[in-house]
Amino acid sequence: SGIDNLFVAGMMITSDHRAHMSTRNTVSCMGQGQATGTAAALCAAKNCGTRELAYGVLRDALVKDDVYFET
């Protein structure tokens, strides 16, 4: 693809206005956005690429920020 260090977050759906109102994806999109932003900030702070950021480092940062993980 030739693209490195790119994060993408969100949900792609197609629906009319009434159907969209019942999808309730605001909370999940907020969580994805927070995780994506945190990952980007960690990569910038550590001067590393997106593939070099360890999952544990990201998860620890999200836990520190009181992110709720469904168990």
OpenMM code with the backbone's topology and positions (N, CA, C; nanometers):
from openmm import Vec3, app, unit

residues = "SER GLY ILE ASP ASN LEU PHE VAL ALA GLY MET MET ILE THR SER ASP HIS ARG ALA HIS MET SER THR ARG ASN THR VAL SER CYS MET GLY GLN GLY GLN ALA THR GLY THR ALA ALA ALA LEU CYS ALA ALA LYS ASN CYS GLY THR ARG GLU LEU ALA TYR GLY VAL LEU ARG ASP ALA LEU VAL LYS ASP ASP VAL TYR PHE GLU THR".split()
positions = [
    Vec3(0.0806, -0.1203, 0.0000),
    Vec3(0.0000, 0.0000, 0.0000),
    Vec3(0.0843, 0.1259, 0.0000),
    Vec3(0.2028, 0.1209, 0.0573),
    Vec3(0.2895, 0.2378, 0.0576),
    Vec3(0.2561, 0.3405, 0.1638),
    Vec3(0.1645, 0.3113, 0.2537),
    Vec3(0.1279, 0.4062, 0.3586),
    Vec3(0.1717, 0.3483, 0.4926),
    Vec3(0.2525, 0.4227, 0.5646),
    Vec3(0.2979, 0.3813, 0.6965),
    Vec3(0.2464, 0.4784, 0.8020),
    Vec3(0.2332, 0.4282, 0.9235),
    Vec3(0.2011, 0.5113, 1.0402),
    Vec3(0.0690, 0.5864, 1.0271),
    Vec3(-0.0320, 0.5178, 0.9814),
    Vec3(-0.1644, 0.5769, 0.9667),
    Vec3(-0.2625, 0.5023, 1.0560),
    Vec3(-0.3315, 0.5755, 1.1411),
    Vec3(-0.4385, 0.5187, 1.2226),
    Vec3(-0.5722, 0.5622, 1.1640),
    Vec3(-0.6691, 0.4729, 1.1667),
    Vec3(-0.8042, 0.5041, 1.1220),
    Vec3(-0.8998, 0.4514, 1.2273),
    Vec3(-0.9971, 0.5318, 1.2659),
    Vec3(-1.0947, 0.4894, 1.3671),
    Vec3(-1.2342, 0.5253, 1.3200),
    Vec3(-1.3303, 0.4530, 1.3707),
    Vec3(-1.4694, 0.4824, 1.3398),
    Vec3(-1.5396, 0.3608, 1.2845),
    Vec3(-1.6644, 0.3787, 1.2523),
    Vec3(-1.7444, 0.2696, 1.1989),
    Vec3(-1.8078, 0.3156, 1.0678),
    Vec3(-1.7941, 0.2346, 0.9681),
    Vec3(-1.8536, 0.2668, 0.8392),
    Vec3(-1.9840, 0.1898, 0.8245),
    Vec3(-2.0944, 0.2606, 0.8164),
    Vec3(-2.2246, 0.1983, 0.7963),
    Vec3(-2.3032, 0.2811, 0.6962),
    Vec3(-2.3972, 0.2182, 0.6341),
    Vec3(-2.4882, 0.2883, 0.5446),
    Vec3(-2.6296, 0.2607, 0.5912),
    Vec3(-2.7058, 0.3666, 0.6129),
    Vec3(-2.8451, 0.3508, 0.6557),
    Vec3(-2.9178, 0.4825, 0.6342),
    Vec3(-3.0480, 0.4756, 0.6378),
    Vec3(-3.1232, 0.6005, 0.6336),
    Vec3(-3.1258, 0.6593, 0.7746),
    Vec3(-3.1798, 0.7792, 0.7887),
    Vec3(-3.1753, 0.8509, 0.9157),
    Vec3(-3.2423, 0.7728, 1.0288),
    Vec3(-3.3597, 0.7169, 1.0034),
    Vec3(-3.4308, 0.6436, 1.1101),
    Vec3(-3.3541, 0.5198, 1.1538),
    Vec3(-3.3001, 0.4453, 1.0612),
    Vec3(-3.2237, 0.3253, 1.0970),
    Vec3(-3.0946, 0.3624, 1.1694),
    Vec3(-3.0326, 0.4692, 1.1256),
    Vec3(-2.9073, 0.5115, 1.1886),
    Vec3(-2.9281, 0.5478, 1.3353),
    Vec3(-3.0418, 0.6042, 1.3681),
    Vec3(-3.0688, 0.6446, 1.5060),
    Vec3(-3.0729, 0.5252, 1.6012),
    Vec3(-3.0907, 0.4060, 1.5504),
    Vec3(-3.0975, 0.2886, 1.6376),
    Vec3(-2.9658, 0.2109, 1.6431),
    Vec3(-2.8623, 0.2572, 1.5748),
    Vec3(-2.7366, 0.1814, 1.5728),
    Vec3(-2.6545, 0.2010, 1.6993),
    Vec3(-2.6759, 0.3084, 1.7698),
    Vec3(-2.6108, 0.3344, 1.8992),
    Vec3(-2.4589, 0.3141, 1.8948),
    Vec3(-2.3938, 0.3764, 1.8008),
    Vec3(-2.2497, 0.3568, 1.7900),
    Vec3(-2.1675, 0.4735, 1.8444),
    Vec3(-2.2295, 0.5684, 1.9113),
    Vec3(-2.1547, 0.6829, 1.9644),
    Vec3(-2.0489, 0.6397, 2.0651),
    Vec3(-2.0871, 0.5548, 2.1599),
    Vec3(-1.9927, 0.5138, 2.2645),
    Vec3(-1.8766, 0.4346, 2.2061),
    Vec3(-1.9049, 0.3415, 2.1173),
    Vec3(-1.7953, 0.2633, 2.0598),
    Vec3(-1.7044, 0.3504, 1.9741),
    Vec3(-1.7598, 0.4470, 1.9051),
    Vec3(-1.6760, 0.5376, 1.8255),
    Vec3(-1.5904, 0.6261, 1.9162),
    Vec3(-1.6462, 0.6674, 2.0297),
    Vec3(-1.5668, 0.7464, 2.1241),
    Vec3(-1.4496, 0.6643, 2.1768),
    Vec3(-1.4741, 0.5378, 2.2098),
    Vec3(-1.3676, 0.4507, 2.2590),
    Vec3(-1.2601, 0.4280, 2.1549),
    Vec3(-1.3028, 0.4067, 2.0317),
    Vec3(-1.2058, 0.3869, 1.9233),
    Vec3(-1.1232, 0.5131, 1.9019),
    Vec3(-1.1892, 0.6270, 1.9082),
    Vec3(-1.1186, 0.7538, 1.8906),
    Vec3(-1.0179, 0.7791, 2.0013),
    Vec3(-1.0563, 0.7476, 2.1249),
    Vec3(-0.9634, 0.7668, 2.2359),
    Vec3(-0.8431, 0.6745, 2.2221),
    Vec3(-0.8672, 0.5495, 2.1873),
    Vec3(-0.7572, 0.4544, 2.1709),
    Vec3(-0.6652, 0.4969, 2.0564),
    Vec3(-0.7234, 0.5438, 1.9487),
    Vec3(-0.6441, 0.5877, 1.8338),
    Vec3(-0.5604, 0.7101, 1.8682),
    Vec3(-0.6214, 0.8059, 1.9340),
    Vec3(-0.5487, 0.9264, 1.9740),
    Vec3(-0.4380, 0.8964, 2.0735),
    Vec3(-0.4661, 0.8069, 2.1671),
    Vec3(-0.3650, 0.7677, 2.2651),
    Vec3(-0.2487, 0.6974, 2.1965),
    Vec3(-0.2795, 0.6091, 2.1049),
    Vec3(-0.1739, 0.5385, 2.0310),
    Vec3(-0.0886, 0.6366, 1.9515),
    Vec3(-0.1506, 0.7326, 1.8864),
    Vec3(-0.0753, 0.8318, 1.8089),
    Vec3(0.0137, 0.9151, 1.9000),
    Vec3(-0.0382, 0.9549, 2.0167),
    Vec3(0.0411, 1.0343, 2.1108),
    Vec3(0.1591, 0.9537, 2.1646),
    Vec3(0.1363, 0.8259, 2.1937),
    Vec3(0.2450, 0.7408, 2.2424),
    Vec3(0.3526, 0.7230, 2.1357),
    Vec3(0.3107, 0.7024, 2.0117),
    Vec3(0.4077, 0.6891, 1.9028),
    Vec3(0.4909, 0.8158, 1.8877),
    Vec3(0.4255, 0.9310, 1.8983),
    Vec3(0.4979, 1.0579, 1.8868),
    Vec3(0.5951, 1.0754, 2.0031),
    Vec3(0.5499, 1.0424, 2.1244),
    Vec3(0.6348, 1.0585, 2.2426),
    Vec3(0.7539, 0.9627, 2.2404),
    Vec3(0.7330, 0.8432, 2.1891),
    Vec3(0.8383, 0.7422, 2.1858),
    Vec3(0.9183, 0.7451, 2.0557),
    Vec3(0.8765, 0.8331, 1.9636),
    Vec3(0.9403, 0.8433, 1.8323),
    Vec3(0.9492, 0.7058, 1.7657),
    Vec3(0.8349, 0.6375, 1.7639),
    Vec3(0.8314, 0.5048, 1.7021),
    Vec3(0.7166, 0.4982, 1.6015),
    Vec3(0.7227, 0.4000, 1.5155),
    Vec3(0.6165, 0.3791, 1.4183),
    Vec3(0.4989, 0.3070, 1.4812),
    Vec3(0.3890, 0.3083, 1.4111),
    Vec3(0.2672, 0.2470, 1.4645),
    Vec3(0.2831, 0.0976, 1.4884),
    Vec3(0.3579, 0.0305, 1.4060),
    Vec3(0.3779, -0.1137, 1.4234),
    Vec3(0.4779, -0.1463, 1.5335),
    Vec3(0.5512, -0.0469, 1.5782),
    Vec3(0.6507, -0.0686, 1.6836),
    Vec3(0.5933, -0.0463, 1.8238),
    Vec3(0.4753, 0.0122, 1.8328),
    Vec3(0.4138, 0.0382, 1.9625),
    Vec3(0.3570, -0.0921, 2.0181),
    Vec3(0.4064, -0.1330, 2.1323),
    Vec3(0.3609, -0.2580, 2.1937),
    Vec3(0.2172, -0.2433, 2.2454),
    Vec3(0.1374, -0.3457, 2.2249),
    Vec3(-0.0011, -0.3450, 2.2699),
    Vec3(-0.0091, -0.3169, 2.4198),
    Vec3(0.0788, -0.3784, 2.4977),
    Vec3(0.0765, -0.3607, 2.6426),
    Vec3(0.0961, -0.2167, 2.6844),
    Vec3(0.1800, -0.1450, 2.6124),
    Vec3(0.2043, -0.0036, 2.6418),
    Vec3(0.0764, 0.0764, 2.6178),
    Vec3(0.0096, 0.0501, 2.5063),
    Vec3(-0.1154, 0.1194, 2.4759),
    Vec3(-0.2228, 0.0843, 2.5787),
    Vec3(-0.2382, -0.0426, 2.6084),
    Vec3(-0.3404, -0.0842, 2.7051),
    Vec3(-0.3142, -0.0226, 2.8426),
    Vec3(-0.1901, -0.0226, 2.8871),
    Vec3(-0.1577, 0.0380, 3.0165),
    Vec3(-0.1950, 0.1859, 3.0196),
    Vec3(-0.1694, 0.2565, 2.9113),
    Vec3(-0.2040, 0.3987, 2.9047),
    Vec3(-0.3553, 0.4178, 2.9097),
    Vec3(-0.4295, 0.3318, 2.8411),
    Vec3(-0.5751, 0.3426, 2.8419),
    Vec3(-0.6319, 0.3083, 2.9794),
    Vec3(-0.5760, 0.2074, 3.0444),
    Vec3(-0.6199, 0.1719, 3.1806),
    Vec3(-0.5922, 0.2889, 3.2757),
    Vec3(-0.4756, 0.3502, 3.2633),
    Vec3(-0.4399, 0.4660, 3.3463),
    Vec3(-0.5397, 0.5800, 3.3270),
    Vec3(-0.5938, 0.5913, 3.2054),
    Vec3(-0.6916, 0.6959, 3.1750),
    Vec3(-0.8349, 0.6520, 3.2056),
    Vec3(-0.8497, 0.5409, 3.2791),
    Vec3(-0.9807, 0.4904, 3.3222),
    Vec3(-1.0723, 0.4504, 3.2080),
    Vec3(-1.0149, 0.3980, 3.1016),
    Vec3(-1.0963, 0.3464, 2.9909),
    Vec3(-1.1595, 0.2150, 3.0341),
    Vec3(-1.2860, 0.1988, 3.0052),
    Vec3(-1.3586, 0.0774, 3.0401),
    Vec3(-1.3364, -0.0277, 2.9330),
    Vec3(-1.2932, -0.1449, 2.9745),
    Vec3(-1.2778, -0.2587, 2.8842),
    Vec3(-1.3833, -0.3607, 2.9214),
    Vec3(-1.4620, -0.4000, 2.8255),
    Vec3(-1.5625, -0.5034, 2.8517),
    Vec3(-1.4909, -0.6348, 2.8796),
    Vec3(-1.5318, -0.7040, 2.9831),
    Vec3(-1.4678, -0.8318, 3.0169),
    Vec3(-1.5608, -0.9477, 2.9962),
] * unit.nanometer
topology = app.Topology()
chain = topology.addChain("A")
for resn in residues:
    res = topology.addResidue(resn, chain)
    for name in ("N", "CA", "C"):
        topology.addAtom(name, app.Element.getBySymbol(name[0]), res)
